[in-house]
């Protein structure tokens, strides 16, 4: 399992939102590149970059920052936020993204999703963001009546195999992950998924590791790293260590 430090970009700065709410943000760096650099220098082997402006506007707004990050730092970057057309996906990949995360358009535009998967299959992840138990879209600003498992099943029928699952209610709260929720999502995903939302301590990473879920490929962490709850190297070590032995009954 890999650790992906998150660099969320809004108004040209590296920020974190609480529960995905744009009116409740903390600025952690005036330059997203410096935030990304600090994670890489601390041992990060991957980065998760989110264009929050793009997520709200419906098209990428921070490709220049993505290009700076990928041009300066030699680690793979997955990038999401506002990728709702083939043109925007192509632009993000051209700016250096190793993988891209698509969300809102993937749910309502089957042709877009199909073409994206056919063209860049290994480089496409689909975001499944949940608030109040239901899927949330348009940068967490619009609720739907869909349950995550329902959406995942539908997307898999369309060919999606890689997902980023985020519990927006827990995101940025540092209050811990819901391991039962992660188990439930794992049971729904036939491919691989990365989870995000709620990580607040090394104990959370260890709990996820000890679930022994073969399809849980990675964990995204932002605020816990910025706030010094653990270091990148400590987080990596927690995820890469051998799972705790289960007691025999």
C-alpha positions as CSV (number, residue, x, y, z in Angstrom):
1,X,0.0,0.0,0.0
2,X,1.3,3.4,-0.9
3,X,1.1,6.8,0.9
4,X,0.1,9.7,-1.3
5,X,0.6,13.1,0.3
6,X,-2.1,15.6,-0.9
7,X,-1.4,19.0,-2.4
8,X,-4.8,20.8,-2.8
9,X,-4.5,24.0,-4.8
10,X,-6.8,26.9,-4.5
11,X,-6.1,30.5,-5.5
12,X,-2.5,29.6,-6.2
13,X,-1.9,28.3,-2.7
14,X,-1.6,24.9,-1.1
15,X,-4.6,24.5,1.2
16,X,-6.7,22.0,3.1
17,X,-10.5,22.1,3.4
18,X,-12.5,20.8,6.3
19,X,-15.2,18.4,5.1
20,X,-14.7,19.6,1.6
21,X,-16.2,23.0,2.4
22,X,-14.7,25.9,0.5
23,X,-15.6,28.4,3.2
24,X,-13.5,26.5,5.7
25,X,-9.9,26.3,4.5
26,X,-6.4,26.5,5.9
27,X,-3.5,27.7,3.8
28,X,-0.3,25.7,4.4
29,X,1.9,27.1,1.7
30,X,1.9,30.1,-0.6
31,X,3.4,28.0,-3.4
32,X,2.0,24.5,-4.2
33,X,5.4,23.5,-5.6
34,X,7.1,24.2,-2.2
35,X,4.5,22.1,-0.4
36,X,5.0,19.3,-2.9
37,X,8.8,19.6,-2.6
38,X,8.6,19.3,1.2
39,X,6.8,16.0,0.9
40,X,9.2,14.6,-1.6
41,X,12.2,15.7,0.4
42,X,10.5,14.0,3.4
43,X,10.4,10.7,1.4
44,X,7.2,10.8,-0.6
45,X,7.3,8.5,-3.7
46,X,3.9,9.6,-5.1
47,X,1.8,12.8,-4.9
48,X,-1.9,13.5,-5.1
49,X,-2.6,16.9,-6.5
50,X,-6.1,18.4,-6.5
51,X,-7.2,21.4,-8.4
52,X,-9.9,22.8,-6.1
53,X,-10.6,25.8,-8.4
54,X,-11.0,23.4,-11.3
55,X,-13.4,21.2,-9.3
56,X,-15.7,24.2,-8.8
57,X,-15.3,25.7,-12.2
58,X,-15.7,22.5,-14.2
59,X,-12.3,22.8,-16.0
60,X,-8.7,22.7,-14.9
61,X,-7.5,26.0,-13.5
62,X,-4.0,25.1,-12.1
63,X,-2.3,23.1,-14.9
64,X,0.6,25.6,-14.6
65,X,1.2,24.5,-11.0
66,X,0.9,20.9,-12.1
67,X,3.5,21.4,-14.8
68,X,5.9,23.1,-12.3
69,X,5.5,20.3,-9.8
70,X,6.1,17.5,-12.4
71,X,8.9,19.5,-14.0
72,X,10.8,20.0,-10.8
73,X,10.1,16.8,-8.9
74,X,10.8,13.3,-10.0
75,X,7.9,11.4,-8.5
76,X,4.6,10.3,-10.2
77,X,1.7,12.7,-9.7
78,X,-2.0,11.9,-9.9
79,X,-4.1,14.9,-10.6
80,X,-7.8,15.7,-10.3
81,X,-10.2,18.5,-10.3
82,X,-12.4,19.8,-13.2
83,X,-11.4,17.1,-15.7
84,X,-14.8,16.9,-17.4
85,X,-13.7,16.6,-21.1
86,X,-11.3,14.6,-23.1
87,X,-9.5,17.8,-23.9
88,X,-8.9,18.6,-20.2
89,X,-7.7,15.0,-19.5
90,X,-5.3,15.3,-22.4
91,X,-4.0,18.7,-21.1
92,X,-3.4,17.3,-17.6
93,X,-1.5,14.3,-19.0
94,X,0.5,16.7,-21.2
95,X,1.3,18.8,-18.1
96,X,3.0,15.8,-16.6
97,X,0.4,13.9,-14.6
98,X,1.1,10.2,-14.4
99,X,-2.5,9.5,-13.7
100,X,-5.7,11.5,-13.7
101,X,-8.8,11.4,-11.5
102,X,-12.1,12.0,-13.1
103,X,-15.4,12.3,-11.3
104,X,-18.5,14.4,-12.1
105,X,-18.4,13.9,-15.9
106,X,-17.8,10.1,-15.5
107,X,-21.2,9.7,-13.9
108,X,-23.3,11.5,-16.4
109,X,-21.4,11.1,-19.7
110,X,-21.0,7.4,-20.5
111,X,-19.3,8.2,-23.8
112,X,-16.7,10.4,-22.1
113,X,-15.9,7.7,-19.6
114,X,-15.7,5.0,-22.3
115,X,-13.4,7.0,-24.5
116,X,-11.1,8.1,-21.6
117,X,-10.8,4.4,-20.5
118,X,-10.2,3.2,-24.1
119,X,-7.5,5.9,-24.7
120,X,-5.7,6.0,-21.3
121,X,-6.9,3.0,-19.4
122,X,-4.0,2.5,-17.0
123,X,-3.9,6.2,-16.3
124,X,-7.5,6.8,-15.4
125,X,-9.0,6.7,-11.9
126,X,-12.6,7.5,-11.1
127,X,-13.4,9.6,-8.0
128,X,-16.2,8.5,-5.7
129,X,-16.8,11.2,-3.2
130,X,-19.4,10.7,-0.4
131,X,-21.1,13.1,1.9
132,X,-23.9,12.2,4.3
133,X,-23.8,8.7,3.0
134,X,-24.5,9.7,-0.7
135,X,-22.3,10.5,-3.6
136,X,-21.4,14.2,-3.9
137,X,-20.4,15.8,-7.2
138,X,-19.1,19.2,-8.7
139,X,-16.4,19.6,-6.1
140,X,-18.5,18.4,-3.3
141,X,-21.0,21.1,-3.9
142,X,-24.0,19.0,-5.1
143,X,-25.5,16.0,-3.5
144,X,-27.1,13.0,-5.3
145,X,-29.2,10.2,-4.0
146,X,-26.7,7.5,-5.1
147,X,-24.9,5.2,-2.7
148,X,-21.2,4.6,-3.3
149,X,-21.7,0.9,-3.9
150,X,-24.4,1.6,-6.5
151,X,-22.2,4.0,-8.3
152,X,-19.1,1.7,-8.2
153,X,-21.2,-1.2,-9.6
154,X,-22.4,1.0,-12.5
155,X,-18.9,2.4,-13.3
156,X,-17.5,-1.1,-13.3
157,X,-20.1,-2.2,-15.8
158,X,-18.8,0.6,-18.0
159,X,-15.2,-0.6,-17.6
160,X,-13.7,1.4,-14.7
161,X,-11.3,-0.6,-12.6
162,X,-9.5,2.1,-10.5
163,X,-11.1,4.4,-8.0
164,X,-10.4,7.1,-5.4
165,X,-12.9,6.9,-2.6
166,X,-13.3,9.9,-0.3
167,X,-15.4,10.3,2.7
168,X,-15.9,14.1,2.6
169,X,-17.5,14.2,6.1
170,X,-14.2,13.0,7.6
171,X,-11.9,14.8,5.2
172,X,-9.6,17.3,7.0
173,X,-11.1,16.5,10.4
174,X,-8.2,14.2,11.7
175,X,-10.8,12.1,13.6
176,X,-9.9,8.7,12.2
177,X,-11.0,6.5,9.4
178,X,-14.1,4.3,9.4
179,X,-12.6,0.8,8.9
180,X,-16.1,-0.8,8.4
181,X,-16.8,1.7,5.6
182,X,-13.4,0.8,4.0
183,X,-14.3,-2.9,4.2
184,X,-17.7,-2.2,2.6
185,X,-16.1,-0.3,-0.3
186,X,-13.5,-3.0,-0.7
187,X,-16.2,-5.6,-1.1
188,X,-17.8,-3.5,-3.9
189,X,-14.6,-2.8,-5.9
190,X,-13.4,-5.5,-8.2
191,X,-10.3,-3.6,-9.3
192,X,-8.2,-1.4,-7.0
193,X,-9.0,1.7,-5.0
194,X,-7.3,4.5,-3.0
195,X,-9.0,5.8,0.1
196,X,-9.1,9.3,1.5
197,X,-10.7,11.1,4.4
198,X,-10.2,11.0,8.1
199,X,-6.5,9.9,8.5
200,X,-5.3,11.6,11.7
201,X,-2.6,9.3,13.1
202,X,-0.3,6.4,12.4
203,X,-2.8,4.2,14.2
204,X,-5.3,5.0,11.3
205,X,-2.7,3.9,8.7
206,X,-1.9,0.8,10.8
207,X,-5.6,-0.1,11.0
208,X,-6.0,0.2,7.3
209,X,-2.9,-2.0,6.7
210,X,-4.2,-4.6,9.1
211,X,-7.4,-5.0,7.2
212,X,-5.3,-6.9,4.6
213,X,-7.5,-5.7,1.7
214,X,-5.8,-6.8,-1.5
215,X,-7.6,-4.2,-3.5
216,X,-6.7,-1.2,-1.3
217,X,-3.8,0.2,-3.2
218,X,-3.1,3.4,-1.3
219,X,-4.0,6.0,1.2
220,X,-4.2,9.8,0.7
221,X,-3.2,12.0,3.6
222,X,-3.0,15.8,3.7
223,X,-3.8,17.6,6.9
224,X,-2.2,15.0,9.2
225,X,1.1,15.5,7.4
226,X,0.8,19.3,7.4
227,X,0.0,19.3,11.1
228,X,2.9,16.9,12.0
229,X,0.8,14.1,13.2
230,X,3.3,11.8,11.5
231,X,6.0,12.2,8.9
232,X,6.0,10.9,5.4
233,X,8.6,8.3,6.3
234,X,6.6,7.2,9.3
235,X,3.5,6.9,7.3
236,X,5.2,4.9,4.6
237,X,6.7,2.6,7.2
238,X,3.3,2.0,8.8
239,X,1.7,1.1,5.5
240,X,4.6,-1.0,4.3
241,X,5.1,-3.0,7.5
242,X,3.8,-6.6,7.8
243,X,0.2,-6.6,9.0
244,X,-0.3,-7.5,12.6
245,X,-0.9,-11.2,13.1
246,X,-4.5,-12.2,13.7
247,X,-5.2,-14.2,16.8
248,X,-6.0,-17.8,16.2
249,X,-9.4,-18.9,17.5
